[in-house]
Every structure is written in structure tokens, then in C-alpha cells.
Amino acid sequence: MIRTNDPIQDFLNYDYEQYLKEISRPVCCECGDYITDEYLWDFHGMYYCEKCMRDHRERIDD
């Protein structure tokens, strides 16, 4: 990132760079959000975030 003498422009440049990084991430098929976690669930090319997978988890009673 190139820094200037204008802190507002520096923030806008940084914010835009972060936006570009976010929209390059995969999208969760369940909630539609960008997956920003370190890991994702991949079922035959369908991506799911950790939160959505936890919502589908069920306990098995012995």
C-alpha cells in the first residue's frame, strides 16, 4: 500500500484493498456470506462456512 500525506485517502485505499480481498473469497452456499474463516467445508464443489456447518451438526446418543 502506498502511503500519502493524506490519512483519509490512505484509509480509503486500505479499505478498498480489503474489499477486493474479501470479494475474491468463496461464498457459502447456505448463508451467502463470503467465507473469511481459515477453513471451509467443500462438498462436491459446494462451499459452506464453519457457522453453517455447526448449525447442521447433530448429537448421536449412545
C-alpha positions in Angstrom: 0.0 0.0 0.0 1.3 3.4 -0.9 1.1 5.9 1.9 0.5 9.6 1.2 0.3 12.7 3.4 -3.5 12.4 3.4 -4.7 10.0 6.1 -8.2 9.9 4.8 -7.0 8.8 1.3 -4.7 6.3 2.9 -7.7 4.8 4.8 -9.9 4.8 1.7 -7.1 3.0 -0.2 -6.7 0.4 2.6 -10.4 -0.1 2.8 -10.7 -0.7 -0.9 -7.8 -3.2 -0.8 -9.6 -5.1 2.0 -12.8 -5.1 -0.1 -11.0 -6.6 -3.1 -9.6 -9.3 -0.9 -13.0 -10.1 0.6 -14.8 -10.4 -2.7 -12.2 -12.8 -4.0 -13.1 -15.3 -1.2 -15.5 -18.2 -1.8 -19.2 -17.7 -0.9 -21.1 -20.0 1.4 -23.9 -21.9 -0.3 -26.0 -21.8 2.9 -25.9 -18.2 4.1 -24.5 -16.4 1.1 -21.7 -14.7 3.0 -18.1 -14.6 2.0 -16.1 -17.3 3.8 -13.4 -15.4 5.7 -12.5 -18.2 8.1 -9.3 -20.1 7.7 -11.1 -23.3 6.7 -14.3 -24.1 4.7 -16.3 -27.3 4.1 -16.3 -28.5 0.4 -19.0 -31.0 -0.6 -18.6 -31.7 -4.4 -17.8 -28.0 -5.2 -20.4 -26.6 -2.8 -18.7 -24.4 -0.1 -20.0 -24.0 3.4 -18.7 -21.8 6.2 -18.0 -23.1 9.7 -21.0 -21.4 11.2 -23.5 -23.1 8.8 -21.9 -26.5 9.3 -22.3 -26.1 13.1 -26.0 -25.3 12.6 -26.4 -28.7 10.9 -24.5 -30.7 13.5 -26.5 -33.2 15.5 -25.6 -35.2 18.6 -25.7 -39.0 18.4 -26.9 -40.6 21.7 -25.4 -44.0 22.5 
